[in-house]
Amino acid sequence: MKSEDIRIYTADELEAMRRRGETKTDLNRLRTMTEEELERSIADDPDWCGITVDWDNATWVSPEQEAVTLPLDREVIDWFRRQGDDYQGRIAEVLREHVRAHRKDAA
């Protein structure tokens, strides 16, 4: 799978897409799935074939961050705030993706 094929959606965005018929993701089924069902689903997924994850020793790695003051247009701030909590995190993600895209262009 190419990285440009990977898309990230919030649960709310996926639910809206499901209502519009754009995806068949059943979020309710996923939310109520037992640990055993999840493990079986992963084991049956060809993309995970042969991959073993050691969750007991896994560590979350967050990108190094620095607090900065950044002037943004009111329209931009308002739009991100309307998307829900952690609007600053989503702004950072947009900027991170912009950097990644431009790094690929330069390569």
C-alpha positions as CSV (number, residue, x, y, z in Angstrom):
1,M,0.0,0.0,0.0
2,K,1.4,3.4,-0.9
3,S,1.4,6.1,1.7
4,E,-0.8,8.4,-0.5
5,D,-3.5,5.7,-0.3
6,I,-3.7,6.1,3.5
7,R,-6.5,8.4,4.7
8,I,-7.3,9.4,8.3
9,Y,-10.9,10.1,9.4
10,T,-12.5,10.8,12.7
11,A,-15.3,8.5,13.9
12,D,-17.8,11.4,13.2
13,E,-16.5,11.7,9.7
14,L,-16.8,8.0,9.1
15,E,-20.3,8.0,10.4
16,A,-21.3,10.8,8.1
17,M,-19.7,9.0,5.2
18,R,-21.6,5.8,6.1
19,R,-24.9,7.8,6.2
20,R,-24.1,9.1,2.7
21,G,-23.3,5.6,1.5
22,E,-19.6,6.4,0.9
23,T,-18.3,3.7,3.2
24,K,-19.7,0.4,4.6
25,T,-17.7,0.7,7.9
26,D,-20.0,-0.4,10.7
27,L,-18.8,1.7,13.6
28,N,-21.4,0.2,16.0
29,R,-20.1,-3.3,15.2
30,L,-16.5,-2.1,15.8
31,R,-17.4,-0.4,19.1
32,T,-19.1,-3.6,20.4
33,M,-16.4,-6.0,19.1
34,T,-14.9,-8.2,21.8
35,E,-11.1,-8.5,22.2
36,E,-11.4,-12.0,20.9
37,E,-13.4,-10.9,17.8
38,L,-10.9,-8.2,17.1
39,E,-7.9,-10.6,17.4
40,R,-9.7,-13.0,15.0
41,S,-10.4,-10.2,12.6
42,I,-6.8,-9.1,12.5
43,A,-5.6,-12.7,12.1
44,D,-7.9,-13.1,9.1
45,D,-6.8,-9.8,7.5
46,P,-4.2,-10.5,4.7
47,D,-2.6,-7.1,5.3
48,W,-1.6,-8.4,8.8
49,C,-0.6,-11.9,7.8
50,G,2.6,-12.8,9.6
51,I,2.8,-9.7,11.7
52,T,3.0,-10.1,15.4
53,V,2.5,-7.2,17.7
54,D,3.9,-7.3,21.3
55,W,1.3,-5.0,22.9
56,D,2.8,-5.6,26.4
57,N,6.0,-3.9,25.4
58,A,4.6,-1.4,22.9
59,T,5.4,2.3,23.6
60,W,3.5,5.3,22.3
61,V,5.9,7.8,20.7
62,S,4.6,11.3,20.3
63,P,6.4,13.7,18.0
64,E,8.6,16.2,19.8
65,Q,6.6,19.4,20.3
66,E,7.3,23.0,21.1
67,A,4.8,25.6,22.1
68,V,4.8,28.6,19.8
69,T,2.7,31.7,19.2
70,L,1.4,31.6,15.7
71,P,-0.9,34.2,14.1
72,L,-3.8,32.5,12.3
73,D,-6.8,33.9,10.5
74,R,-9.9,34.0,12.6
75,E,-11.7,32.0,9.8
76,V,-9.1,29.2,10.1
77,I,-9.3,29.0,13.9
78,D,-13.1,29.1,13.9
79,W,-13.3,26.3,11.4
80,F,-11.0,24.0,13.4
81,R,-12.8,24.8,16.6
82,R,-16.1,23.8,15.1
83,Q,-14.6,20.3,14.3
84,G,-14.5,19.6,18.1
85,D,-12.0,19.3,20.9
86,D,-8.3,19.1,20.2
87,Y,-8.5,21.6,17.4
88,Q,-4.9,22.6,18.0
89,G,-3.8,19.0,17.5
90,R,-5.7,18.9,14.2
91,I,-4.0,22.1,13.1
92,A,-0.6,20.6,14.0
93,E,-1.6,17.4,12.0
94,V,-2.5,19.5,8.9
95,L,0.9,21.3,9.1
96,R,2.7,18.0,9.7
97,E,1.1,16.5,6.5
98,H,2.0,19.6,4.6
99,V,5.6,19.2,5.6
100,R,5.6,15.5,4.6
101,A,4.0,16.3,1.2
102,H,6.6,18.9,0.5
103,R,9.5,16.6,1.6
104,K,8.2,14.0,-1.0
105,D,8.2,16.7,-3.7
106,A,11.8,17.7,-2.9
107,A,13.0,14.0,-3.0
